[in-house]
């Protein structure tokens, strides 16, 4: 299984579905985040193997979708984050299972303070040789 096949068949599919939300969508961790933003990153465990043989690999891929908004004032930022989360949940494509949404936390990226909440998602991936 090559990283590019997971990129093309899992993260890019998810990023395309999320393109309609009001924010910048990244299917990797960018050097700089411009809020509002949605960042798709590997979760832990990342890959849970279900089947490995000479002709195919089947696994569960666990991802985190980080919803990020500018942290200016707590009530306004929290409202913006909740709206972003709901818009993300509404466009998750079929075949992806939604887990929990973690509590919001303030995270500093460079000189920018962001209010961030992580959404756990997973999907089944099969690669045939």
Secondary structure as UniProt FT lines:
FT   HELIX           3..6
FT   HELIX           7..11
FT   HELIX           12..18
FT   TURN            19..20
FT   STRAND          24..26
FT   STRAND          37..52
FT   STRAND          56..70
FT   HELIX           74..91
FT   TURN            94..95
FT   STRAND          96..101
FT   STRAND          105..109
FT   TURN            110..111
FT   STRAND          112..128
//
